[in-house]
Amino acid sequence: MPNPNINTAIAALNAIGIQLPKTVTTEIAAQSKIRDQARTLPGSYTDLAREWVNSTLAGKDPLDSPDLQRAALAYLLSTESLAKVADTVVEQRITDALTGARDAILSEIKTVADAAGAVLTSAHQIIGDRDLSETEVVFRLGAKAVEAHTNAMEAQSTIRKALTAWTSLARITGFASISENVTILADLPQETRQRLRRSGDAWDIVRAGHTIDLAADRATIKARQDRYAEEHRATKAAQQDQWQDQVQRRYGHGVRA
């Protein structure tokens, strides 16, 4: 089954102006070539039988007959099974090419996202702690606020596309488990991350006083995930200790092991 993440990643990268390396574009072109041939070459079982009969009666070895070989390939493609498997093979070549270029692509995604984040920071200094949907309120602040709002909306769109490229690339190459967007976009305190993790976006991160710092490699995103997991465990343990202390004070005996 075709991997939809490949097309999604390519479209998102193109949308934010990132040019795919030649190693990847070569394999994408190869996929188009294979698909075109699968559509135009198919023949029938009768064609295959005819070429076999013709080669045999002409005293030729059928295995040495280019016409028979072509008829055999055309027939196999007509069954669709070979075409599907071939497409899977070529898709794996694209996956391998993307994996090989992954670090360079992630670095470019970070450059784009962080630059857009800087635009959000500048806009925040003008607009202040307001939601970007409050257009009437923002526009009453004057021409600079209107311009800042326009720039912020464009930057938000860019960052969303960068996130789409990042998550699609993660699914394709397996370099990281998928995290909440805010974890990918910034190294946040646990309290802020918990507050924004479900619906927060880049503008919310900036409004909370932080800068966009997209995780551009496995080590960075894993360090953030591990720290959040450890802080969560520590919080749960502290809550458990607090509950046990309350029970002990109330009933006059311990519940600890």
VENPE-V901185 format. One record per residue. N is the residue number from 1. RES is the residue in three letters. PHI is phi in whole degrees, -180 to 180 (* if undefined). Layout:
<<N & RES & PHI> <N & RES & PHI>>
This chain:
<<1 & MET & *> <2 & PRO & -58> <3 & ASN & -89> <4 & PRO & -66> <5 & ASN & -65> <6 & ILE & -66> <7 & ASN & -63> <8 & THR & -64> <9 & ALA & -63> <10 & ILE & -62> <11 & ALA & -63> <12 & ALA & -67> <13 & LEU & -64> <14 & ASN & -62> <15 & ALA & -66> <16 & ILE & -105> <17 & GLY & 79> <18 & ILE & -95> <19 & GLN & -86> <20 & LEU & -69> <21 & PRO & -66> <22 & LYS & -59> <23 & THR & -60> <24 & VAL & -83> <25 & THR & -63> <26 & THR & -62> <27 & GLU & -73> <28 & ILE & -65> <29 & ALA & -64> <30 & ALA & -64> <31 & GLN & -63> <32 & SER & -63> <33 & LYS & -63> <34 & ILE & -65> <35 & ARG & -66> <36 & ASP & -63> <37 & GLN & -67> <38 & ALA & -63> <39 & ARG & -80> <40 & THR & -99> <41 & LEU & -89> <42 & PRO & -48> <43 & GLY & -127> <44 & SER & -123> <45 & TYR & -64> <46 & THR & -65> <47 & ASP & -61> <48 & LEU & -64> <49 & ALA & -63> <50 & ARG & -63> <51 & GLU & -67> <52 & TRP & -66> <53 & VAL & -61> <54 & ASN & -60> <55 & SER & -65> <56 & THR & -64> <57 & LEU & -71> <58 & ALA & -86> <59 & GLY & 78> <60 & LYS & -102> <61 & ASP & -75> <62 & PRO & -55> <63 & LEU & -71> <64 & ASP & -98> <65 & SER & -91> <66 & PRO & -60> <67 & ASP & -65> <68 & LEU & -69> <69 & GLN & -61> <70 & ARG & -65> <71 & ALA & -64> <72 & ALA & -65> <73 & LEU & -64> <74 & ALA & -61> <75 & TYR & -66> <76 & LEU & -62> <77 & LEU & -67> <78 & SER & -68> <79 & THR & -82> <80 & GLU & 76> <81 & SER & -61> <82 & LEU & -64> <83 & ALA & -61> <84 & LYS & -66> <85 & VAL & -65> <86 & ALA & -62> <87 & ASP & -63> <88 & THR & -65> <89 & VAL & -63> <90 & VAL & -68> <91 & GLU & -63> <92 & GLN & -65> <93 & ARG & -64> <94 & ILE & -66> <95 & THR & -59> <96 & ASP & -63> <97 & ALA & -66> <98 & LEU & -65> <99 & THR & -64> <100 & GLY & -66> <101 & ALA & -99> <102 & ARG & -54> <103 & ASP & -62> <104 & ALA & -67> <105 & ILE & -66> <106 & LEU & -61> <107 & SER & -62> <108 & GLU & -70> <109 & ILE & -61> <110 & LYS & -62> <111 & THR & -58> <112 & VAL & -67> <113 & ALA & -66> <114 & ASP & -66> <115 & ALA & -65> <116 & ALA & -65> <117 & GLY & -63> <118 & ALA & -64> <119 & VAL & -64> <120 & LEU & -63> <121 & THR & -62> <122 & SER & -64> <123 & ALA & -65> <124 & HIS & -63> <125 & GLN & -64> <126 & ILE & -95> <127 & ILE & -78> <128 & GLY & 84> <129 & ASP & -82> <130 & ARG & -128> <131 & ASP & -74> <132 & LEU & -68> <133 & SER & -76> <134 & GLU & -83> <135 & THR & -63> <136 & GLU & -62> <137 & VAL & -65> <138 & VAL & -64> <139 & PHE & -66> <140 & ARG & -72> <141 & LEU & -79> <142 & GLY & 118> <143 & ALA & -62> <144 & LYS & -64> <145 & ALA & -68> <146 & VAL & -62> <147 & GLU & -64> <148 & ALA & -63> <149 & HIS & -64> <150 & THR & -60> <151 & ASN & -63> <152 & ALA & -67> <153 & MET & -63> <154 & GLU & -65> <155 & ALA & -65> <156 & GLN & -59> <157 & SER & -62> <158 & THR & -61> <159 & ILE & -67> <160 & ARG & -61> <161 & LYS & -67> <162 & ALA & -63> <163 & LEU & -65> <164 & THR & -61> <165 & ALA & -63> <166 & TRP & -62> <167 & THR & -67> <168 & SER & -65> <169 & LEU & -65> <170 & ALA & -64> <171 & ARG & -69> <172 & ILE & -71> <173 & THR & -100> <174 & GLY & 70> <175 & PHE & -75> <176 & ALA & -160> <177 & SER & -77> <178 & ILE & -73> <179 & SER & -112> <180 & GLU & -62> <181 & ASN & -56> <182 & VAL & -66> <183 & THR & -70> <184 & ILE & -68> <185 & LEU & -83> <186 & ALA & -159> <187 & ASP & -95> <188 & LEU & -102> <189 & PRO & -62> <190 & GLN & -57> <191 & GLU & -62> <192 & THR & -68> <193 & ARG & -63> <194 & GLN & -64> <195 & ARG & -71> <196 & LEU & -104> <197 & ARG & -62> <198 & ARG & -88> <199 & SER & -133> <200 & GLY & -72> <201 & ASP & -129> <202 & ALA & -62> <203 & TRP & -64> <204 & ASP & -63> <205 & ILE & -63> <206 & VAL & -66> <207 & ARG & -62> <208 & ALA & -81> <209 & GLY & 94> <210 & HIS & -119> <211 & THR & -109> <212 & ILE & -76> <213 & ASP & -142> <214 & LEU & -61> <215 & ALA & -72> <216 & ALA & -107> <217 & ASP & -159> <218 & ARG & -59> <219 & ALA & -63> <220 & THR & -67> <221 & ILE & -68> <222 & LYS & -69> <223 & ALA & -62> <224 & ARG & -66> <225 & GLN & -61> <226 & ASP & -66> <227 & ARG & -65> <228 & TYR & -63> <229 & ALA & -64> <230 & GLU & -67> <231 & GLU & -65> <232 & HIS & -66> <233 & ARG & -62> <234 & ALA & -65> <235 & THR & -64> <236 & LYS & -63> <237 & ALA & -65> <238 & ALA & -65> <239 & GLN & -64> <240 & GLN & -65> <241 & ASP & -62> <242 & GLN & -64> <243 & TRP & -64> <244 & GLN & -64> <245 & ASP & -65> <246 & GLN & -64> <247 & VAL & -64> <248 & GLN & -65> <249 & ARG & -68> <250 & ARG & -74> <251 & TYR & -105> <252 & GLY & 78> <253 & HIS & -148> <254 & GLY & -85> <255 & VAL & -119> <256 & ARG & -74> <257 & ALA & -67>>
